[in-house]
């Protein structure tokens, strides 16, 4: 079930041309969990401490060249929690709770998720490699 915080949220998404994709909610939760694990691993290797995760209700944000992850924001809930070129994901308080997945029109969602996952993991690993060089 789609959970939006106001009609304005839904109106904005429709106006911008993004489409709700209900068939992949569970898949996207698993993909985001994979991204989270890779982020946690790289952060630990670089800092020897746990990351304050934007996947939790922490207020944290993480950004790279492929995606942005924003923790649930109590003040402004119109920004997607996960934002990439072709996929936007909203959740309530914690990743995996009340998930809404949006895709650009004309995008084949499964290949888009696969491409986004591969690009995301590559970009996260590049951060680790940059520290070694």
N, C-alpha and C positions, 0 to 999 in steps of 0.2 A: 504494500500500500504506500502510495506517495505521501510523504509528510513534509509539508511546507509550512513555514512559520507565518506566512501571511499570503493573501491573494496577490500582493505586490511581487513577492518572490516568483510565483508561478507566472504571473503576467510578464515579468521581465524575461524569464526563460523562453516563453513562447514567442515574445516579440523578437528576441535575439535568434530564434530559429532552432534552438536546442530541443531535442525530442527525448521523452522519458522512455527508458529501455528497461522494462520490468523483467525480462527473461534472464538477465545476468547478474542480479543482485548478489546471489551466493558466490558466483564466480569472482566478482569484483572484490568481495570481502576477502576471499582467499588470495587474490593477487595483491591486494593492499597489505595483507599479513606477510607475504613474501618480501615485499618492498620494505616493510618495517623491520623484518629480521635482518635484512642486508644493511639497512641504515644503522641498526643497533650494533651489528658486528663491526662495521667500519668505524663507528664512533668509539667503541670500546678500544679497538686497536690503536686509534689515534690518541685517545685521551685517558685511557685506563680508568674510565668511570662510565656509568650508565647515562644515556642521553635522556634529557627531558623531552619526552615524545609528543609530537603534535597529534599523534593518533589517540592520545588520551585527553582528558579534560584539564589541560595544563596551561593553555594560553600560548603555547609555543608555536612557532612557524619554522618551516624548513623549505628552502628554495634552491633549485639548481637549474640547469639549462633545459630540462625535460619536463619538470613538474614543480608544483607548489603544494605543500601540505600545511593546512591551518587547523589548529585545534578548534573545537567548537567555541564560538564567541557569543557570550550572553548578550552583548550590546548590539551586535550587528550580525544577523544570521543570513544575510543575503549572499555572502561570498561562499563559493564552494569550499569544502574542506580539502578535497583533492582536485587539483586543476591541471589538466594537461591539454595538449593541442586539440584532441578530438573527444576527450572524455572528461566529464565533471562528476564528482561524487559529493553528495551531501550526507551527513549523518547527524544524529542527535547525541550530544555529549561525548560519546566514545565511538571509535571506528567499529562498524559492524552493527550499530544500533540505529534502527529507523533509516536504513540506507535508501537513497534515491540516486539512480544512475542516469546521467543524461549524455547523449551523444549528438554530434553534429548530423544534420540530415544528409542522407546519401552515404553514410559511413557504414560499412559492414562491421558490426560490433565485435565479433570474435577475433578477426585478424587485427582490428584496431587495439583490442586489449592485449593481444600477444605482442604486437609491436611496441606498445607503450611499456609493457613489462620489461621486454628486452632492453629498450632504450634507457629505462629507469635504472635497472641493475647496472648496466654499463656506465652510466653517468655517476652512480654512487661509488662504484669500484674505481673510477678515474680519480675521485677525491683521495682515495687511499694511495693510489699510485703517485699522485702529485706530491704527497708528503715524503715518499721514498726517494724521489729524484732530487 
